[in-house]
Amino acid sequence: MSVSQTLVDTRPQPSKSYRWLVLIFVSLAMFGNYYVYDALSPVADLLVKQLHFTDANIGLLQAAYSFPNIFTVVLGGIIIDRIGVRRATLIYGVLCFVGSVITVLTSNLWIMAAGRLVFGMGAESLIVAITTALAQWFKGKELSFAFGVNLTVCRIGSFAALNSPSWAKAAYVNWRYPFLIGVGMCTLCVVGAVIYWVMDAYAEKHYALGQAAQPDKVVFKDLFQFGVSYWYIVALCIVFYSGIFPFQTFAVKFFMDAHGTTREFGGFLSSTLTLFGMIATPLFGLMVDRIGKRAMFMMFGSLMLIPVYLIMAYTNVNLYIPMAMMGIAFSLIPAIMWPSVAYIVDPAKLGTAYGLMTMIQNIGLFGFNLLIGWANDYAHASGSNPHGYRLGMQIFSILGFLGMMFAFLLHQRETGPHGHGLETITTHSQA
């Protein structure tokens, strides 16, 4: 180590306002990312009517998003740790844009799926890069709140996409027009990444950034050196998101078919999940930063998911009730789950840890989008239940139960001698 590296950096820390500007612009990139992902659900019935797609085909389009990340997102995390967050963020933002363009070029299922694949390759790695950036720029009691704000901006993108049948109603005369709007929104992935690059480069020259500028050597054996608590969080991650996002793939179509809603109201119902999350996620982040009990709250959120799908499948209850219950879980669990990794894993390995977690999450999303699409078509063909959605809803409820089990095991681990303090107010960040 050189003499200059051993000297104390006397430069000031970045101001709070500067850090929050960084948060805003990386979240802008995430807005475009989330918009394009959720743009598929409102147009699903048009794909069926105009292109004669089946639910299995629609499931394939969404599964194609997740498929490449089963193999590449860990590599993406390692690339982040090696080349730096800002370079990686720009590369992944450009991939998002290219993928969204390919998807809209043709009505051929496989070319559209290829576009979703390229988009997914960029989008999931972009999420890892931005998650790593937030973990570097925000420390201590600000961390969960910063994650919560970022998730809120992401969900504004989802909210805008799911409600596009209302604010862009004229576009829904043809399946391609809503996807073209998505291409426009996806330019924000590139714009946000460029602005982040400029701000991070400026901060590197003028401020003391601490560990954010200190990458460590990352090798594949690191993937097997994370503790038991990390793997419980990963297990919860895969079953939680597999119970949320594949549902949203078919949600608008489900509300239209099974409950007789319009596309506009079905989109709004689906977006209430997002709306609830936008408001509550940062509040839940603040709450757990101050009172702890992270695993306990994640167990409670998973418990709420168990009945909501069965209520929608088997009753005619006011749909706002189960969607509000799902909204609480959708706000509570991510606000705790992602920051918890930063408390357990060595900061120099965060890119790899988040990449591995996202990779395994995508195994679930890939498999369950295909499974639910098949389950819907199977039930429709067999006539075993009205509208053909109950089998899928039963699968989602089972995932809620598994999430509660993994959160319970995490709670047991963290309250024992090998805990990292996740159940306490003050936590520390170490492997």
N, C-alpha and C positions, 0 to 999 in steps of 0.2 A: 504493500500500500504506500503511495507517495506521501510526502510531507503535507502537501496541500490537502490530501484527503483526510489526514488526521486532525487538521485544524477544525475548530468549532465554527460552524456556519453561523455568522452573525447577521445574516440577512433576515428580514422579518418574515413571519409566516404569512401566507396569503390571507387577505382580509375575509371576513365572513361574507361580505357582499360579493366578492370575487368568486368564492367557492360556490355560492348559490347561483351565480351566473353560469358557472361550469355545469352545475346540476340541470339548469334550465335547457342548455343547448344539447347536452347528451340525451336528455329526455325528449327533445325535439326529434332526434333521430329515431328514438324508440316509438314515437307517435306514428311516423310513417310505416314503420315495421309492423306494428300491431294493427293498423288500419288494413293493410293488404292481407294479413292473415285472416282477419274476420270478414273480409269482403265476400268470401265464398258462401257463407251461410244464407244471407238474404237472397242470393241469386240461385240457390239450389233448385227451387221448383221450376225456374226458367230453364235450367240445364236439363231437367227431366222432360219438360214440355217441348222445348225447341231443338234440343240435341239428342233426345231420347236416352239420356243417361239413366242408370239405375242408382239406387242408394249405394250399392257397392262401388260404382264408378265415382260417385261423389266422395265416398270414404277414401278411395284411392287417391284422388286429388289432394285431400288433406293429409293422407299418410305419406304421400310423396314429399311433402314439406319436411316431415320428420326423418325420412329414411336416410338421407346422406349424413345426418348428424349422429346416427348410431356409430358411424365410423370416423367422422371428421371433427366433431366438436371438441374432443379431447386434444387432438392435434391443434385445433384452433386455440385452445387455452394455453397450450405450450408455446405456440407462436406468440401469443400475447405476452407471456412471461419473457420471451426471448427478444422480440423486436420492439416491444413497448405498446402501450395501450393506444396511443394516438394513431400510429401507423396501421395497426390492426383494425381499429374502428373505421378508418377510411376504406380499407380494402373490403371489409365486410359490408359496409354501406353501399358500395358500388355493386357488389354481387346481388344485394337485395333489389336494386333498381333494374339490373339486367334481367333477373328472374321474373319480375313483374311484367316486363315488356314481352318476354317470350310467351308468357301465359295467355296474353290477349291476341297473339298473332293469328291463331287458327282455332277451328272448332275440333281439331283432331285430339282425341282424349290423351294420347301418349305424348304429343308435343306440349299440350297444356300441363300434363303431369311433369314433363321435363322442366318447364318453367317454374312450377311450384317447387321442384327439387332444387334448382339453382337458387331460387329465393330463400328456401329453407336453409340451404348451406350457408348463405350470408346472414340470414336473420338470427339464427340461434347463436352463431359465433359472435354476432354483434351484441346480443344480449349478454354473453359471457364477458365481452370486452368492456361494456358499459358497467356491468355489475362490478368488475374488477376496478374500474376507475373510481366508482363511488366508494369502494372499500379503501382505496388509497387516499382519496381527498377528504373523507369524513371519518372521524375517529370517535371512540367513546360514546357518550350519550346522544350524539347527533346522528349516529350511524343508522339506526332503525328508522328514524324520522326521514332521513335522506332517501333511504330505500322506499319508504312509503310514498314520498312525494313523487319519486321517479315512477313507481307503479301507477300512481294516480294519473300522471300525464300519459303513460302507456295506455291506460284504460280509456282516456278521452279518445284516443285513436280507435279503440274497439267500439266505443259508444257511437262515434261518428259513423263508423262503417255499418253497424247494426241498424242504425236509424236512417241510413241513406235512402231506404224506400220512402221515407217521409220527406226529407229535405231535397232529395234528388229523384222524386217520383217519376219524372219524365224519362229518366235514364232506364227505367225498368221495362221498357217495351222490347228490349233486346238484351240478351245475356252479356254482350261484349261491352256495352256502355258503362255499366258499373265497374267493370275491370279497368276500363280506361281512366276512370276517376281514381282508381287505386294506383295506377302508374303515376299520376300527378302527385298523389300524396307521398309516394315512395321517393320522390326527389328529396324529401326532407331527410331521408336517411343519409344522403350524401351531403346536403347542406349542413346538418347538425354535426356530422363528422369533421367537416372542414373547419367549422368554427371552433370545435373542441381542440383540433390540432393547433390552431393559432393561439388559443388561450393557454393551453398546456405548455406550448413551447415558450411563450412569454413568461409564464410562471417559473419555468425551469431556470430561466436566466436571471430573474429578479427576486425570487422568493426562495426560502428554505423549504423544500418539499419533503424532506425526510426519506422514509422508506419507499416512497413512490418512485424514486429514481434509482433504486438499488435492486436490480434483478438478480436472481440467484440461478445457478445451474439447475435445470430441471431434466430428469431422466424418467423413463417409463416405470422404473421401480417405485417412484413416488406414488403411483396410483394405488399401490398395495400397502402404503404405510400410514394411511389416515386411520384414525381410531374408530372404535365401535360406535360412538355417538354419531360420528359423521355418516356411517353407513345406515344407522336408523333414520337419520334425516333424509338420506337418499331414497330409502325405501318408502318413507312417507311421501316424498316428492313424486315418485313415479305413480303411486296409486291415487294421490290427490289430483294431479293434473290429468290423469287418465279418466277420472270421473267428472272433470269439468269441461275440457276442451273438445273431446269427441261428442259430448252432449251438445255443445254449442254448434258443432258442425251441422247438426240436423235440427237444431232448436226451432228455427223459424218455420221450417217445413213441418216439424212435429206439431207446433202450435196451430198451424193452418189445417193440418189433416185431422188431428185428434181432438182439437178444441174449437175448430171452426173460425179461427181468427182471420183477419186480413193479413196480408204480408206486412203492412205498415205496423199494425198492432203486434204481430208476432215478433217483428224486429225490435219494437220497443220493449216488449216483455223480456226478450233475451238481453237487451241492453240494460235492464234494471239491475241485473247482476253486476254489470260493469259500473253503472252509476253508483250503486251502493259501495262498491269497492273504491271508487274514486274519492268518496267522502270519508269512508271509515278506515282505509288502510293506513294513512299517516297517523290518524288518531290512535289506532291500535299499536302502531310503532312507538309512539310516545308513551303509551300506557305500559308496554312491556319493558321499555327502557327504565321506567321508574318503579315497577313493582316486581319484575322478574316473572317466575312461573311460566317460562316459555313453553316447555313441553306440555304442561297442564293445559294451557290455552290452545295448543295445537290439537290436543286430544279432544277438547270441547268442540273445536271447529269441525273435526272429522265426524264426531258424533252427530252433529246437525245434518250432515249430508245423507245419513242412512235413510231417513224417512222421506226426504223431499221428492225423490224420483218416483217412489211408489204412490205418493199422494197425487202427483200429476198423471200417473198412468192409470190409476184405479178410481179416482174420484173426480167430481166436478167442482171441487173447492175453488174459491177465488185464487187465480194463479199468482197474484201478488204475494200470497202467503208463503208458498214454497220457494218462490224466487227470492224473497227477502231472507229466508233462512239460508239459502245457498249463498246469497250476497254476504252474509256475516262470515260464513266459512271462507269465501273467496277473498275477503278482506283480511281476516285474522291470520290465516295460516301463512300466506306468502310474506306478510309484514314481519313475521317472526322467523320463518324457515330460512330465508336467504341470508339475513344478517347473522344467524346463528352459526353458519359455516365460518364466517370471519372470526368468530370467537374461539373456534376449535382448531383451525388449520393455521400453520405457519404463514405469515403474510406473504413471503416470497413464493409460496406455492398456491396462492389463491386462484390464479388463472387456471392452473391445472385442476384444482379441486372443483371449481365451478364448472369447468369444461366436462369433467367426468360426471358430475351430477346432472348436467344438462344432457349429456349423451344418454345416460340411463333413462332419464325422463322421456327422451325421444323414442327409445325402444317401446315404452308404454304407449305413447301417442300414436306411433306407427301401427302397432299391433291392434290397439283398441279402436282406431278409426276404421280399420279393415273389419274388425270383428263386429262392431255395431252396424256398419253398412250391410254386412252379410246377415246379421240377426234381423234387421228390418226387412230385407228382401225375403228371407226365409219365412218370417212370420206372415208377411203379405201373401206369399205364394201358398202357404199351408192353410191360411184362414184361421189360424189357431187363436187369434185374439183381434179385437177391433183395431183397425188402422195399423197393426203390425209393429207396435213400438214397445210393448210390455216386456218382452224378453230383454231388450237392451236396457230398459229401466231397472230391471232386476240385477243386471250385471253392474250397473252404476252403484246400486245400493250396497252390493258386496264390497266394492272398492272403498266405500265410506267406512265399512266395518274394519277392513284391513288397515286403513289409515289410522283409525282410533287405536288399533293394536300396536302399531309401530310407534305412535306417540307415547303410549303407555310404557313401552319398553325403553324409550328414550328417557322418560321421566325416572324410571327405575335406575337407569345407568347414571344419570346426572345427579341424583340424590345419594349416590353411593360414593365410595372412595376414589373412583376413577372419573368423577364429574369434572366439568370445566366451568361450573358456576352458572349454567344456563337458567337454573331455577332461582338464582339470587338476583339482587338488584345490580350489584357491581360485578361485571364479568371481566375476564382478561382474554387477551388474544394470543394464544399459543397452541402449538400442536399437541 
